[in-house]
């Protein structure tokens, strides 16, 4: 699953570890999602990340 986590996070000046803290997800999990080495995140994780980035779910993740 493609995502724009890194792009949006960097545009907002948020560090990876800060996003991890904001979402209560691990930094390594965020890192794997950004690199594409981990795909198919849970809906709950996608919502947490989207909210932390103050973005729509569809904007961050390539979902319909």
C-alpha positions, 0 to 999 in steps of 0.5 A: 500500500502506497502512502504519503506519511513521510512527505506530509510529515516532513512538510509539517516539520514533524520528526518520525519519533514525534509522529510515533509519540503522537500516535502511540505507535512505535518509531520502527513501525512508522519507519517501516510504513514510510519505507514500504517494508510493512504494508497493510496497516490496521484501520486504527493505525491509519486513523491515528496517523491521519489525525496526527498529521491533520490530514484526511485518510485518503490523502495519507493512504491510497484508499477509497 
